[in-house]
Amino acid sequence: MEESVARERNVSIDQAKTEVTARGHTGRIEFYGNLGEYPGYEGLNWRTWKFEDLDASEKDGALIEIKPGKRTPVELVESDKVFSEVPVDGESVFLHLDNQGKISAYHFDSKRPRDNSFLFEAAKGETFCWVALGQETTKILEYEEPGFKESDLKLIDSGTKEVSGKVIPDELWKMIEQLEKGKIKDTVVPILELGNLP
């Protein structure tokens, strides 16, 4: 496991109070901007949020909801910021492609208490995607510091073999196809169980 991908949470959300703690800042959040289904991705909804006491350019994020068998776009981080991905509810697999071309897969299930202590990070040159499993909608809290800009991420079309000079292995697309069908055993990339990580 790479230290830069899965780590103990430094971001949390209190849904009862709609309050987020992220990297030393705690505050109530408000939703703004787009609301609804993500274009081209059926079963994927998102809402952008920011802290009530800060401008969105400083820190912001999104609450992403994914229906079972659906996924987020595969995205390449093109900026120098780190994206923190915090699974909140449901069951899902986080796919990560590092700068050396290694694919990692992590299984999250909110019904397993230990799983709720992890977040995932993706930095410049890395690619990531969430695939929802199980029977319930998966919820992911995404956080960026400084705030999000359209130029931060590049969406990668299915089957793409290279983008921005980065090779996208065929195994990534095969893995996504397997997960969308609900297959989590004998996948082309072994899936790490969060509860088994040190």
N, C-alpha and C positions, 0 to 999 in steps of 0.2 A: 504494500500500500504506500502511496506517496503522501507525504505529510501535507502537501499543498492542496490536496483534493478533499479528503474527509477529515474533519477535525471537530473538537468539542465546540459547542455553540458559543458564539459571542453575540448572537442575535436571538431575541425571543419575542413572542407576541402574547399579550394577554387579551384574548378575544372578548372577554366580558367587559373590559374597560377600553378596548381598542387602543391599547398602549404597546409601544415597541421599545425594546432596549437594544441598541446597536452600537457596538464599539465605544462604550462609555457614555452614550447619550440616551436618556430615557425621556419619552414624551408621548403625548396623545397624538394619534395620526388622523388625517382626514383624506378621504378619497377624492380624486379629481380626474379630469381628462377622460380618456376613452373608457367605455364600459360596454361589454358585449363580447361576441364571439370573435376570435382572432381570424382575420381574413385568410381563407385557404386552408384552415385547420378546424374541421368540424369537431365539436366536443371540447374546444379549448376556449375558455373565457378568462378575461383578466381585467383588473382595475388598478390604476396607478394610485400611489399614495405618497404623502409627504408628512413630515412632522408639522404640527400646527404652529410651532414657534420658530421654524426655520424655512428659508427659501428652498424650493425644490432643487435649485442648482447646487446646494451644499450636500444634501443627503436626500435620497428618495428611494422608491421601490415600486413593486407591483405585487398584488395578490393574484396568483394564477390558480385557476380551477380546471382540472382535466378529468374528463369522463373516462371510465374504464375502457381499455383498448385503444385509447387515443394518446396523442403526444404533443409536446411542444415542438417548435421548429428546431432543427439542428442549427446552432449558432456559433460563430467564430468570434472570439473577443479580439477586437482590433485596436482598442485603446489601452493605455497604461493602467487602467483601474482594475480592481478585482471585484468580480460579481460573487456575492454571497447568496447561496441558494439554501433555504431552510424548509425542509419538508415539515408540514404541520399536521395534516390529516390524511388518512387513506393508506393505500399501498402503491408503491411505485419503484421504478429502477432509474437511477441516475447514471447516465452514460457520459464518460469523459475521455477525450482524446488529447493527450499531452503534446508538448512540442517535439518529442522524439518519436511520435507516431504510435505510442502505446495506448491501447483502449482499456479502460477500467470500467467495471459495472458494479454498482452498489444497490442492494435491495433494502428498501425502507418499508416498515409496516408500523403504523402508529399504535397498533394494538400491543406491540412489544415495547414495554417501558424503556428499555435501554436505547432503542432506536431513536427515541425523542431527544437524545442529548447531542445529536450530530448536526452539522451543517456541511455544505460542500462549497468549494471555492473554484472559480475559473478565472485565470489571468490571461494576459496578452498572449496571443498565438494559440490558445487552447480552445477546444470545441466541446460543446456540451448539449445535452438533451435529456428530457424527462419523459418516461413512458408510464402511463397509469395502468395498474393491474387491479385485481380484486373485483368487488361489486359496488364500491362506493366511489364518489368523486374524490379525487386527490387534490389537496390544497398545498401550494408552495408559496412561501413568502420570499420574494427576491429583494435584495438590498444593494444599493450602489452608493459609493462615496468617492468623489463628488457625484452629484446627480446625473441621471441618465441623459445621453444624447443619442440621436439616431445613428451617428457615425461610430458609436462604441461597438456595435455588433453587426456582423454580416450574416444574413440568413442564407443557408446552404440548401439548394434544391436536392430532393431525393436522387440518389444515384450519382451525384457529382463526384468526380475522381480527384479534382484538384481545385483549390480556391486560394487566391492571394499567395501563390507559391507553396501552399501546404497541401500535401497528399492526403486524401481522404480514403482510408482503406475500405475495400469492399466488405470486410468483416463488420464494419460499423453499420452499413445498410442491411446486411443479413441479420445482424443482432436486433436492429429495430423491427424488422419484419417478424422475427420470432416472438419478440415481446408483445407486439401489437396483436398477435394471435393468442397471447396468454401463456406462451411457452417459457418457463423459467428453469427447466431442467435440460441438461445437455445442450446448452446454447454454444454458439461459436466462440463466445468470450465467457470465461467463468464468472459467475456472479458472486460477489462477496457479501456475506450477511453482516449487517452492521453490528448485531449483537455479538458476533464472534471476533470483532476487531479489538486489538489491545487497548 
